[in-house]
Amino acid sequence: MKHDDIGIWPESESFGDKAMGPIPSRWNGTCAAAQDFNTSNCNKKIIGARSYDIDERSVIRYHSPRDMVGHGTHVASTAAGSEVQAYWAFDDAIADGVDVLSISLGSPSFLKPQITDDPIALGAFHAVQNGITVVCSAGNDGPEPGSVVNAAPWIMTVAASTIDRDFESDVILGDNTVIKVVIIFLVLFLVFYLVGFVASFNPYTGNFISIHQNEMEGYSNHLSCSRNCHPDSLDQELVKGKIVVCENVDNLYSPSEKKDEVKKLGGVGAVVIDDESRQIASSYGTFPTSVIRTEYNPKVISYINLTKNPVATILRTTSPTNYTPAPTIAYFSSRGPSTIPKNILKPDIAAPGVNILAAWIANDTAEAPEGKEPPLYNVISGTSMACPHVSGIAATVKSKNPTWSPSAIRSAIMTTATQINNLKAPITTEKGTPATPNDFGAGEVSPTGPLEPGLVYETTAVDYLNFLCYHGYNITTIKNIAKTVPEGFTCPEESSIDLISNINYPSIAISNFNEKAGRKVNRTLTNVAGDGKSVYTVSIDAPADLDVQVIPNKLQFTKNGDKSSYQVSFSTANPLKKDAFGSITWSNGKYKVRSPFAVSSKSNE
């Protein structure tokens, strides 16, 4: 597996090679010496390393495979224990003979580059042509609809979900009210006076209670800043020696920045009221900081307002397991529908990406409490953390099934995913609403299911070339993208963006659905179960206002490698009032092969 990121910390125990076998004979790569990195840093785990200067305009020039930030080390240990320069990494991966490319990178969602302008999409196309599975993060611009990136159909795109472990540093008010919060806080506990956010702004100190009783109607911009604990908005005399309650209404500053402001002014603790940040455990070192849900806001403010000397205790962090519900889709995880390209359901899959513990660079003193050594591991969150989980599973599937194509591996991962959480209920978003394929694609990845999927959807090179035709590219541009195309290939006479729905993908996406015309799509399944004669029967899960028919409703396979096709018809009696989601599942009693679908009457512009 090749890991493309911002480097690695080779001394981490996560990259030790004691249990590793010999380096594969087909490995053609190199371990390149560079700044703060030499060939002895490679071993049987890190078998190769290179660095690329991705931005010649950068003021900070650090030419080395060594990670000086932490992101690359964290991502690499999770997975396996500028344009032209970006292509080099893909070209080297192809030449080196890797099987899986893990890329926790991507363009900002607001850019939405066309495929011809997207170096990751272009490089991934060439990698997949050479039998390499490419796994990318979906982006961290959620929950905005249409924010997903790395959405080309030859890329496996990964959303982020939570895990069933939490980090809690509870707050106990002076009246013994216990408020559950999430944070990583390194001191035993703290008891101090509470001060409300408005009381930290001088002109409104006397109106502290009445302003809260009026739900903050008509407060000034300056007061809004102090409520949110913005820099230079707090009164030091009121903050000093207090636990300060901060809101996070405008999201201009992170809870960590609010904590820093309170600490700078002599505060002894911070309680941030914020639903989104509550999902993520952040390290605040030895400064007591907790993040609580907005549902607790009235209790906290009421207690402050009605108590002469309000106090609170911030307890030491604990790490409960079997946390419920889990998984949920992370609030930051970028969402579908994909707009460039359309008619491809993205993201493909969800994987753990919240509060992930993995290796870290050993010189990060910012993460260390005063007088302590920097930690060798860190807990961070993002689709960058979700991506390597899937990359590792893809590598395992490839190891067991070395002849499988990248599309077969992707299909195995998608069709065996789960949509049920640890409460035996449907997986939800961070808000508690049912997750849809636009949130998590086929569902939460299964670590073992993809090893034996029964059937797979093989997406061929011609499928991808037809996709480019349907997307509107002419044959000259397609040849520039693909570099090599089958002899005699030409775009189909009928080339429409709607036909993208028809490429042999493990999921189905239809945009701009017209109820009068309906829509039909075709799919082909390949038997990889290794058994003899087997019959699969279809089951359909669809909303009441969408009619879905599958013909035929039974598929028969006689041997491994057999292929069988079916057609799905979508129709409605009336226009769809909202996006319609469902699934098609083929089962022979032993295997279940599930494909989600998303149908929208909007053009998704």
C-alpha positions in Angstrom: 0.0 0.0 0.0 1.2 3.5 -0.9 0.4 6.4 1.4 0.3 9.8 -0.2 0.3 12.6 2.5 2.7 15.0 4.2 5.2 12.5 5.4 5.8 10.0 8.2 7.7 9.7 11.5 9.6 6.5 10.9 10.8 6.0 14.5 7.2 5.4 15.7 6.6 2.0 17.1 3.6 1.8 14.7 6.1 1.3 11.9 8.3 -1.3 13.5 8.9 -4.4 11.3 9.5 -7.1 13.9 6.5 -9.2 12.7 6.9 -8.4 9.0 7.9 -10.9 6.3 10.4 -10.2 3.6 9.8 -7.2 1.2 7.8 -8.5 -1.9 10.1 -9.3 -4.8 7.9 -7.3 -7.1 8.7 -4.1 -5.2 10.4 -1.6 -7.5 10.5 1.4 -5.3 13.2 3.3 -3.5 14.0 4.7 -0.1 15.3 8.2 -0.9 17.6 10.0 1.5 16.5 13.6 2.2 16.5 16.2 4.9 16.3 14.6 8.3 15.6 11.2 6.6 18.1 8.5 5.5 17.8 5.1 4.0 18.2 3.4 7.4 14.7 4.9 8.3 13.2 2.4 5.9 12.6 -1.2 7.0 10.3 -4.1 6.1 7.3 -2.0 7.1 8.3 1.3 5.5 9.8 -0.2 2.4 10.1 3.0 0.4 9.9 6.8 0.8 10.0 9.8 -1.5 9.3 13.5 -1.1 7.8 15.9 -3.7 7.9 19.7 -3.8 4.2 20.4 -4.4 4.5 24.2 -4.2 7.6 25.9 -5.4 6.2 29.2 -4.1 6.1 28.0 -0.5 8.1 30.0 2.0 8.8 27.0 4.1 10.8 24.5 2.1 11.1 21.1 3.7 12.2 18.4 1.2 11.8 15.2 3.1 9.6 12.2 3.7 9.7 13.0 7.4 6.4 14.3 8.8 6.8 17.7 10.6 3.1 18.2 11.2 1.6 14.9 12.4 -1.2 14.4 9.8 0.8 12.0 7.6 2.1 9.9 10.5 -1.4 9.6 12.0 -3.0 8.6 8.7 -0.3 6.1 7.7 -0.3 4.3 11.1 -4.1 4.0 10.8 -4.0 2.4 7.4 -1.2 0.0 7.8 -0.3 0.0 11.2 0.4 21.7 -7.5 -0.5 19.6 -10.3 2.5 18.4 -12.2 4.3 17.4 -9.0 1.2 15.6 -7.8 1.3 13.4 -10.8 4.8 12.3 -9.9 3.5 10.5 -6.8 0.9 8.5 -8.9 3.5 7.7 -11.5 5.9 6.5 -8.9 3.2 4.4 -7.3 2.5 2.7 -10.6 6.2 2.1 -11.2 6.8 0.8 -7.7 4.1 -1.9 -8.1 1.8 -0.9 -5.2 -1.7 -2.4 -4.8 -3.5 0.3 -2.9 -3.1 4.1 -2.9 -4.4 5.9 0.3 -4.9 9.6 -0.3 -6.2 11.7 2.6 -6.1 14.9 0.5 -8.5 16.8 -1.7 -9.5 20.1 -3.2 -11.8 22.4 -1.2 -15.4 21.7 -2.1 -16.0 25.3 -3.2 -13.5 24.9 -6.0 -15.3 21.9 -7.6 -12.6 21.4 -10.3 -13.5 19.6 -13.5 -11.8 16.3 -14.0 -9.4 17.8 -16.5 -8.3 20.2 -13.7 -8.2 17.8 -10.8 -4.7 16.2 -10.4 -6.0 13.6 -7.9 -8.7 12.4 -10.4 -6.3 12.3 -13.3 -3.6 10.5 -11.3 -6.1 8.1 -9.9 -7.4 7.3 -13.4 -3.9 6.1 -14.4 -3.4 4.2 -11.2 -6.7 2.3 -11.6 -5.8 1.5 -15.2 -2.7 -0.2 -13.8 -4.6 -2.3 -11.2 -4.2 0.0 -8.2 -7.1 0.6 -5.9 -7.3 4.3 -5.0 -9.0 5.4 -1.8 -9.6 9.1 -1.0 -11.2 11.1 1.8 -14.6 12.7 1.0 -13.6 16.1 2.5 -14.4 17.9 5.8 -16.9 20.5 4.5 -20.1 18.9 5.8 -22.8 18.8 6.5 -23.3 21.1 3.5 -25.1 19.2 0.7 -23.0 18.7 -2.4 -19.7 19.3 -0.6 -18.2 15.9 -1.4 -14.8 15.9 -3.2 -12.7 13.2 -4.9 -15.9 12.0 -6.6 -14.6 10.5 -9.8 -16.1 7.0 -10.3 -12.7 5.3 -10.3 -12.0 6.6 -6.8 -13.3 5.0 -3.6 -14.6 8.0 -1.6 -14.8 7.7 2.2 -17.0 9.6 4.6 -16.3 9.8 8.3 -18.3 8.3 11.2 -18.0 8.0 15.0 -16.9 5.1 17.0 -18.3 3.5 20.2 -15.7 5.0 22.4 -16.1 8.5 23.9 -14.0 10.9 25.9 -15.9 12.6 28.7 -15.0 15.3 31.2 -18.2 15.9 33.1 -19.1 19.3 34.5 -20.8 19.2 37.9 -22.6 22.5 38.9 -22.8 23.7 42.4 -26.3 22.3 42.8 -25.0 18.8 41.9 -26.4 18.9 38.3 -24.2 16.7 36.2 -23.6 17.6 32.6 -22.0 15.1 30.2 -19.3 16.6 28.0 -16.6 15.4 25.7 -13.0 16.6 25.9 -9.5 15.4 26.7 -8.3 17.1 29.9 -5.2 15.9 31.7 -5.7 17.2 35.3 -7.7 15.4 38.0 -10.5 17.9 38.6 -11.1 21.5 39.2 -13.6 23.4 41.4 -13.9 27.1 40.7 -16.4 29.9 40.3 -18.3 30.2 37.1 -18.7 33.4 35.2 -21.2 33.8 32.4 -20.1 35.0 29.0 -22.1 38.3 29.1 -20.8 39.2 32.5 -17.3 39.4 30.9 -18.4 42.5 29.0 -18.4 45.6 31.2 -21.3 47.7 29.9 -23.8 44.7 30.3 -22.6 43.4 33.6 -25.5 44.8 35.5 -27.9 43.3 32.9 -26.5 39.9 33.1 -29.7 38.1 34.3 -32.2 40.1 32.3 -30.4 39.7 29.0 -30.5 35.9 29.4 -34.1 35.9 30.4 -34.8 37.8 27.1 -32.9 35.2 25.2 -30.3 37.7 24.1 -32.7 39.7 21.9 -31.1 42.9 20.6 -27.6 42.4 21.9 -24.8 44.4 20.3 -22.1 43.0 18.1 -19.6 43.6 20.9 -21.8 41.7 23.3 -22.1 38.9 20.7 -18.3 38.7 20.6 -18.0 38.4 24.4 -20.7 35.7 24.4 -18.6 33.8 22.0 -15.3 34.5 23.9 -13.8 36.2 20.9 -10.2 37.6 21.3 -10.1 41.0 22.9 -13.8 40.9 23.9 -13.6 39.8 27.5 -13.1 41.8 30.7 -9.9 40.5 32.4 -11.1 41.5 35.8 -14.2 39.5 35.5 -12.5 36.5 33.9 -9.6 36.2 36.3 -10.0 33.2 38.6 -13.2 32.0 37.0 -14.5 29.2 34.7 -15.9 31.1 31.8 -18.9 29.9 29.8 -18.6 30.5 26.1 -21.1 30.1 23.3 -20.1 29.0 19.8 -22.8 30.6 17.8 -20.8 32.1 14.9 -18.1 29.4 14.6 -15.5 32.2 13.9 -13.2 30.8 16.5 -12.6 27.2 17.6 -13.2 26.0 21.2 -9.4 25.8 21.5 -9.0 29.4 20.5 -11.7 30.4 23.1 -9.9 28.4 25.7 -6.7 30.2 24.9 -8.4 33.6 25.3 -9.8 32.6 28.7 -6.5 31.3 29.8 -4.6 34.4 28.6 -6.8 36.6 30.8 -6.3 34.5 33.9 -9.4 32.3 33.7 -9.0 28.9 35.3 -11.4 26.9 33.0 -13.7 27.1 30.0 -17.0 25.6 29.2 -18.0 25.9 25.5 -21.6 25.4 24.5 -21.5 23.8 21.0 -23.2 20.8 19.5 -20.8 20.3 16.5 -17.6 20.4 18.5 -19.1 18.2 21.1 -18.8 15.3 18.8 -15.0 15.6 18.6 -12.6 15.1 21.5 -9.9 17.7 21.5 -6.8 17.9 23.7 -6.6 21.0 25.8 -3.6 19.9 27.8 -3.8 20.8 31.5 -6.2 23.7 31.1 -9.7 22.6 32.2 -12.0 22.9 29.1 -15.3 21.1 28.4 -17.7 21.3 25.5 -21.4 20.8 26.2 -24.5 20.5 24.1 -26.8 23.4 23.6 -29.6 21.4 25.3 -27.7 22.1 28.6 -27.4 25.8 28.0 -30.6 26.8 29.9 -29.5 24.7 32.9 -26.1 26.3 33.0 -27.3 29.9 32.5 -30.2 29.5 34.9 -27.9 28.2 37.6 -25.5 31.2 37.0 -28.3 33.7 37.1 -30.1 32.3 40.2 -27.0 31.6 42.3 -25.1 34.2 44.3 -21.7 32.4 44.0 -22.0 29.8 41.2 -19.4 27.2 41.2 -18.6 24.1 39.0 -16.3 21.1 39.0 -14.7 19.9 35.8 -13.8 16.3 36.2 -10.9 14.3 34.8 -11.4 12.8 31.4 -12.7 9.2 31.3 -13.0 7.0 28.2 -16.2 5.0 28.2 -16.7 2.2 25.7 -19.8 0.7 24.1 -21.0 4.3 23.6 -24.4 4.6 21.9 -25.5 5.3 19.3 -22.5 4.4 17.2 -21.7 4.8 14.5 -23.2 8.2 13.5 -22.1 10.3 10.6 -19.6 13.0 11.6 -21.0 16.5 11.3 -17.9 17.7 9.3 -18.0 14.8 6.8 -18.7 16.2 3.3 -22.0 15.2 1.8 -23.5 14.2 -1.6 -25.0 14.5 -4.0 -22.0 14.8 -6.2 -22.2 17.7 -8.6 -19.0 17.1 -10.5 -19.7 14.5 -11.7 -23.4 14.0 -11.6 -25.2 10.7 -11.5 -22.5 9.0 -9.4 -23.5 8.3 -5.8 -20.9 9.8 -3.5 -19.5 9.2 -1.0 -19.1 5.5 -1.5 -18.6 4.3 2.1 -18.2 5.5 5.6 -15.5 4.5 8.1 -14.3 5.6 11.6 -13.0 9.2 11.4 -13.8 10.7 14.8 -11.5 10.6 17.8 -9.0 8.2 16.1 -6.0 7.3 18.2 -2.9 6.7 16.1 0.9 7.4 15.9 2.1 11.0 16.1 5.3 12.9 15.5 7.6 12.8 18.5 8.7 16.5 18.4 5.3 18.1 18.8 5.9 20.0 22.1 2.6 21.9 21.6 0.7 18.7 22.5 2.7 18.0 25.7 1.8 19.3 29.2 4.4 21.5 30.7 7.4 19.4 31.9 6.3 16.3 30.0 7.6 14.6 26.9 5.6 15.0 23.7 3.1 12.2 23.2 3.9 9.4 20.6 0.2 9.1 19.8 -2.6 11.6 19.2 -6.4 11.6 18.9 -7.7 13.5 15.9 -10.7 13.6 13.6 -11.4 14.0 9.9 -12.2 12.1 6.7 -8.4 11.9 6.5 -8.7 9.4 9.4 -11.6 7.5 7.8 -9.8 7.0 4.5 -6.9 4.8 5.8 -9.4 2.5 7.6 -10.8 1.6 4.2 -7.4 1.5 2.6 -6.3 -1.1 5.1 -9.4 -3.2 4.4 -8.8 -2.9 0.6 -5.3 -4.1 1.1 -6.6 -7.1 3.1 -9.1 -7.9 0.4 -6.4 -7.7 -2.2 -4.1 -9.9 -0.2 -6.8 -12.7 0.0 -7.9 -12.1 -3.6 -4.8 -11.0 -5.5 -6.5 -11.3 -9.0 -9.3 -8.9 -8.1 -9.5 -5.6 -9.9 -9.8 -2.2 -8.1 -13.6 -2.1 -9.0 -14.2 -5.6 -7.6 -12.5 -4.6 -4.3 -14.6 -1.4 -4.2 -17.7 -3.4 -4.9 -17.0 -5.9 -2.2 -16.5 -3.1 0.3 -19.6 -1.3 -0.7 -22.1 -4.2 -1.1 -21.2 -5.7 2.3 -21.5 -2.4 4.3 -24.0 -2.1 7.2 -26.6 0.6 7.7 -27.4 -0.4 11.4 -25.8 1.0 14.5 -25.0 -0.7 17.8 -28.6 -0.1 19.0 -29.8 -2.3 16.1 -31.4 0.9 14.6 -30.6 2.8 11.4 -27.4 4.8 11.4 -28.1 8.5 12.0 -26.4 11.8 11.3 -24.9 14.0 14.1 -28.4 15.5 14.5 -30.1 12.2 15.1 -31.9 12.1 11.8 -31.6 8.9 9.6 -28.5 8.9 7.4 -29.0 8.7 3.7 -26.7 7.5 0.9 -25.8 11.2 0.4 -24.3 11.0 3.9 -22.6 7.6 4.0 -22.9 6.0 0.5 -23.5 2.3 0.9 -23.1 2.5 4.7 -20.5 1.8 7.4 -17.6 -0.4 6.2 -17.4 -4.0 7.4 -13.9 -5.1 8.2 -14.5 -8.7 7.3 -17.6 -8.8 4.9 -15.6 -7.7 1.8 -13.4 -10.8 2.0 -16.4 -12.9 0.8 -19.0 -10.7 -1.0 -20.5 -13.4 -3.2 -21.0 -11.1 -6.2 -19.2 -8.0 -7.4 -19.8 -5.2 -9.9 -16.9 -5.0 -12.3 -16.6 -1.4 -13.6 -14.4 -1.7 -16.7 -12.1 0.7 -18.5 -14.7 1.1 -21.2 -17.2 2.1 -18.5 -14.9 4.9 -17.3 -14.2 6.0 -20.9 -18.0 6.1 -21.6 -18.4 8.1 -18.4 -16.0 10.7 -19.8 -18.0 10.7 -23.0 -21.3 11.1 -21.1 -19.7 13.9 -19.1 -19.3 15.9 -22.3 -15.6 15.4 -23.1 -14.6 14.8 -26.8 -12.4 12.0 -27.8 -9.3 14.2 -28.0 -9.7 15.3 -24.4 -10.5 11.8 -23.3 -7.2 10.6 -24.9 -5.4 13.3 -23.0 -7.0 12.2 -19.7 -6.6 8.4 -20.3 -3.3 8.5 -22.2 -4.2 5.1 -23.6 -7.6 4.0 -25.0 -8.6 0.7 -26.6 -8.0 0.7 -30.3 -11.1 1.8 -32.2 -12.8 3.3 -29.2 -15.2 6.1 -29.9 -17.9 7.8 -27.8 -21.4 6.3 -28.1 -23.6 8.1 -30.6 -26.0 8.9 -27.7 -23.9 10.7 -25.1 -25.8 12.4 -22.3 -25.0 13.2 -18.7 -28.0 11.2 -17.7 -26.4 8.0 -19.1 -23.7 8.2 -16.4 -26.2 6.4 -14.2 -25.8 3.4 -16.5 -22.1 2.6 -15.9 -21.7 -0.6 -14.0 -21.3 0.9 -10.5 -22.2 -0.7 -7.1 -24.7 2.1 -6.4 -27.2 4.0 -8.5 -27.6 7.8 -8.7 -30.2 9.6 -10.8 -30.5 13.3 -11.0 -33.0 15.5 -12.9 -35.6 12.6 -12.7 -38.6 13.1 -14.9 -41.7 11.3 -13.6 -43.3 11.2 -17.1 -40.3 9.5 -18.7 -39.0 7.5 -15.8 -35.6 6.0 -15.9 -34.0 2.6 -16.6 -30.5 1.6 -15.7 -28.6 -1.6 -16.3 -26.2 -3.5 -14.1 -24.0 -6.7 -14.4 -22.9 -8.9 -11.5 -20.0 -11.3 -11.5 -19.8 -14.4 -9.3 -16.7 -14.5 -7.1 -18.1 -16.9 -4.4 -16.1 -19.8 -5.8 -19.1 -22.2 -5.5 -21.1 -24.0 -8.0 -24.7 -23.3 -9.2 -26.3 -20.6 -7.2 -29.5 -18.6 -7.6 -29.9 -15.0 -6.2 -33.3 -13.4 -5.6 -33.8 -9.7 -5.5 -35.4 -7.6 -2.7 -36.2 -3.9 -3.1 -36.4 -1.3 -0.4 -38.0 1.9 -1.9 -40.1 4.8 -0.6 -43.9 4.7 -1.2 -43.9 7.4 -3.8 -41.3 5.7 -6.0 -42.0 2.6 -8.0 -38.9 0.4 -8.5 -39.0 -2.8 -10.6 -36.1 -5.2 -11.3 -36.1 -7.5 -14.3 -35.3 -10.4 -13.9 -35.9 -10.9 -10.2 -33.7 -13.9 -10.1 -30.1 -14.3 -11.3 -28.4 -17.7 -11.8 -24.7 -18.4 -11.8 -23.2 -21.8 -12.5 -19.5 -21.2 -11.8 -17.0 -18.7 -10.5 -16.6 -15.8 -13.0 -20.1 -16.1 -14.4 -21.8 -12.8 -15.2 -25.5 -12.0 -15.1 -27.3 -8.7 -15.9 -30.5 -7.0 -14.8 -32.4 -3.8 -15.4 -33.9 -1.4 -12.8 -36.9 0.7 -13.8 -37.7 3.8 -11.7 -41.1 5.6 -12.2 -43.6 7.7 -10.2 -47.2 8.8 -10.7 -46.4 12.3 -9.4 -43.3 14.5 -9.2 -41.0 13.6 -6.3 -41.3 16.1 -3.5 -37.9 15.2 -2.1 -34.9 13.0 -2.9 -35.8 9.3 -2.8 -33.5 6.8 -1.3 -33.6 3.0 -1.1 -31.7 -0.2 -2.0 -31.6 -3.3 -4.2 -30.3 -6.5 -2.5 -29.5 -9.8 -4.2 -29.3 -12.8 -1.9 -28.8 -16.6 -2.2 -29.3 -17.3 1.5 -25.5 -17.1 2.2 -24.5 -13.8 0.7 -26.3 -10.5 0.6 -25.2 -8.0 -2.1 -26.7 -4.6 -1.5 -26.7 -1.5 -3.7 -28.1 1.8 -2.5 -29.8 4.2 -4.9 -30.6 7.9 -4.8 -33.2 9.6 -7.1 -33.6 13.3 -7.3 -35.9 15.4 -9.4 -33.5 18.3 -9.1 -30.6 18.8 -11.6 -28.2 19.2 -8.6 -26.6 22.2 -10.1 
